[in-house]
Amino acid sequence: MTKEEIFEKIQSVLVDSFELDPSCVVPTAHLMDDLDLDSIDAIDLAVAIERETSLDISEEELRSLRIVQDAVDLIERRLAEA
């Protein structure tokens, strides 16, 4: 899976799960400040990503996600390890 495909999956999850405007979901968007996600939303995002990618995201990894690109990089790294 390419970075672009991973980004598209994450963008789709964010748009569908949190009713966000797709134009707001860019790699540099801050999950909390720009997209208004809270800690509960972050857990929901992790669950959705796990469902889409069949990866388990640890609590530590979840806490490290600040911007959309962080999620893309995490998934890319984890898929490469698998």
PAZAPA-4460 file (N, C-alpha, C; in steps of 0.05 Angstrom, whole numbers, plus 32768, in hexadecimal, padded with zeros to 4 digits):
% residues 82
    n_x    n_y    n_z   ca_x   ca_y   ca_z    c_x    c_y    c_z   seq   type   mol
   8011   7FE8   8000   8000   8000   8000   8012   8019   8000     1      M     A
   800C   802B   7FEE   801D   8044   7FEC   8014   8058   8001     2      T     A
   8025   806C   8005   801E   8082   8018   8004   808F   800F     3      K     A
   8001   8093   7FF5   7FE8   80A0   7FEB   7FD0   808F   7FF1     4      E     A
   7FD2   8075   7FEE   7FBB   8063   7FF4   7FB5   8064   8012     5      E     A
   7FCA   8064   8022   7FC6   8065   803F   7FB9   8080   8047     6      I     A
   7FC2   8096   803B   7FB6   80B0   8041   7F99   80B0   8039     7      F     A
   7F92   80A5   8022   7F77   80A4   8019   7F65   8094   802C     8      E     A
   7F6F   807E   8036   7F60   806E   804A   7F5B   807E   8063     9      K     A
   7F70   808B   806D   7F6D   809B   8086   7F5A   80B2   8081    10      I     A
   7F5D   80C0   806A   7F4B   80D6   8063   7F2E   80CC   8063    11      Q     A
   7F2A   80B5   8056   7F0F   80AA   8055   7F04   80A4   8070    12      S     A
   7F14   8098   8081   7F0B   8092   809D   7F04   80AC   80AB    13      V     A
   7F15   80C0   80A9   7F0F   80D9   80B7   7EF6   80E7   80AD    14      L     A
   7EF3   80E7   8093   7EDC   80F4   8087   7EC2   80E5   808E    15      V     A
   7EC3   80CA   808C   7EAB   80BA   8091   7EA4   80B9   80AF    16      D     A
   7EB8   80B5   80C0   7EB3   80B1   80DC   7EAD   80CB   80EB    17      S     A
   7EB9   80E1   80E2   7EB7   80FA   80F1   7EAA   8111   80E1    18      F     A
   7E9F   8109   80CA   7E90   811D   80B9   7EA1   8136   80B4    19      E     A
   7EBA   8131   80AC   7ECC   8147   80A6   7ECB   814D   8088    20      L     A
   7ED1   8166   8081   7ED3   816E   8065   7EED   8162   805B    21      D     A
   7EEC   8153   8044   7F05   8146   803A   7F1B   815B   8034    22      P     A
   7F14   8173   802E   7F29   8187   8028   7F38   818F   8041    23      S     A
   7F2D   818A   8058   7F3B   8190   8072   7F4E   817A   807A    24      C     A
   7F4A   8162   8070   7F5A   814B   8078   7F72   8149   8065    25      V     A
   7F87   8158   806D   7FA0   8159   805D   7FB6   814E   806F    26      V     A
   7FCD   8145   8063   7FE2   8139   8074   7FEB   814A   808B    27      P     A
   7FEB   8164   8088   7FF5   8176   809D   7FDF   817E   80B2    28      T     A
   7FC7   8174   80AE   7FB1   817C   80C1   7FB6   816F   80DC    29      A     A
   7FB5   8180   80F1   7FB8   8177   810C   7F9E   816A   8115    30      H     A
   7FA0   8151   811F   7F87   8142   8126   7F76   8151   813A    31      L     A
   7F82   815D   814E   7F71   816A   8163   7F6C   8187   815C    32      M     A
   7F80   8196   8155   7F7D   81B3   8150   7F6E   81B9   8137    33      D     A
   7F75   81AB   8121   7F68   81B2   8107   7F4F   81A2   8102    34      D     A
   7F4E   8189   810A   7F37   8177   8104   7F25   8174   811C    35      L     A
   7F2B   8181   8133   7F1B   8181   814B   7F15   8165   8156    36      D     A
   7F28   8152   8153   7F24   8138   815F   7F2C   813A   817D    37      L     A
   7F1E   812B   818E   7F26   812A   81AA   7F31   810E   81AF    38      D     A
   7F36   8108   81C8   7F43   80EE   81CF   7F31   80D6   81C8    39      S     A
   7F17   80D9   81CC   7F05   80C4   81C4   7F05   80C0   81A6    40      I     A
   7F05   80D6   8197   7F06   80D4   817A   7F20   80C6   8171    41      D     A
   7F36   80CC   817F   7F4F   80BF   8178   7F4E   80A1   817B    42      A     A
   7F40   8098   8190   7F3C   807B   8194   7F2B   8070   817D    43      I     A
   7F16   807E   8176   7F04   8076   8160   7F14   8075   8146    44      D     A
   7F26   8088   8142   7F37   8088   812A   7F49   8070   812A    45      L     A
   7F55   806A   8140   7F67   8053   8142   7F58   8039   813B    46      A     A
   7F40   8036   8146   7F30   801E   8141   7F2A   801C   8123    47      V     A
   7F22   8033   8117   7F1C   8033   80FA   7F34   802C   80EA    48      A     A
   7F4B   8037   80F1   7F64   8031   80E2   7F6B   8013   80E5    49      I     A
   7F68   8009   80FE   7F6D   7FEC   8102   7F5B   7FDB   80F1    50      E     A
   7F42   7FE3   80EF   7F2F   7FD4   80DF   7F36   7FD5   80C1    51      R     A
   7F3F   7FEC   80B8   7F45   7FF0   809C   7F60   7FE2   8094    52      E     A
   7F73   7FE0   80A7   7F8D   7FD7   80A0   7F95   7FBC   80AC    53      T     A
   7F84   7FB2   80BE   7F8A   7F99   80CD   7FA3   7F9B   80DE    54      S     A
   7FA9   7FB3   80E7   7FC0   7FB8   80F9   7FB6   7FBE   8114    55      L     A
   7FC5   7FB7   8129   7FBF   7FBF   8144   7FD0   7FD8   814A    56      D     A
   7FC3   7FED   8154   7FD0   8006   815B   7FD2   8007   8179    57      I     A
   7FEA   800A   8183   7FED   800B   81A0   7FE5   8026   81AB    58      S     A
   7FE1   8028   81C5   7FDA   8041   81D2   7FF1   8055   81CE    59      E     A
   8009   804C   81D0   8021   805D   81CC   8021   8069   81B0    60      E     A
   801C   8058   819C   801B   8061   8180   8005   8075   817C    61      E     A
   7FEE   806F   8188   7FD7   8081   8186   7FDE   809D   8191    62      L     A
   7FEB   809D   81A8   7FF3   80B7   81B4   8007   80C7   81A3    63      R     A
   8016   80B9   8192   802A   80C7   8182   801E   80D4   8169    64      S     A
   8005   80CF   8163   7FF9   80DB   814B   7FF0   80F7   8151    65      L     A
   7FFC   810A   8143   7FF5   8126   8146   7FE7   8131   812D    66      R     A
   7FF3   812A   8115   7FE8   8133   80FC   7FE0   811B   80EB    67      I     A
   7FD1   811F   80D6   7FC8   810A   80C5   7FE1   80FA   80BA    68      V     A
   7FF6   8109   80B2   800E   80FB   80A7   801A   80E8   80BB    69      Q     A
   8018   80ED   80D5   8022   80DB   80E9   8014   80C0   80E7    70      D     A
   7FFA   80C0   80E2   7FEB   80A7   80DF   7FF3   8099   80C5    71      A     A
   7FF7   80A8   80B0   8000   809C   8097   801B   808E   809B    72      V     A
   802E   809D   80A8   8049   8092   80AC   8048   8079   80BE    73      D     A
   8037   807A   80D3   8035   8063   80E5   802B   804A   80D6    74      L     A
   8016   804E   80C6   800B   8037   80B7   801F   802D   80A2    75      I     A
   802C   803F   8095   8040   8037   8081   8057   8026   808E    76      E     A
   8060   8030   80A5   8076   8022   80B4   806C   8007   80BD    77      R     A
   8055   8006   80C9   804A   7FEC   80D3   8045   7FD8   80BD    78      R     A
   803B   7FE1   80A6   8037   7FCF   8090   8051   7FC4   8085    79      L     A
   8066   7FD5   8085   8080   7FCC   807B   808C   7FB7   808E    80      A     A
   8086   7FB9   80A8   8090   7FA6   80BB   8082   7F8B   80B9    81      E     A
   8069   7F8C   80B0   8059   7F73   80AF   8061   7F60   8099    82      A     A
***
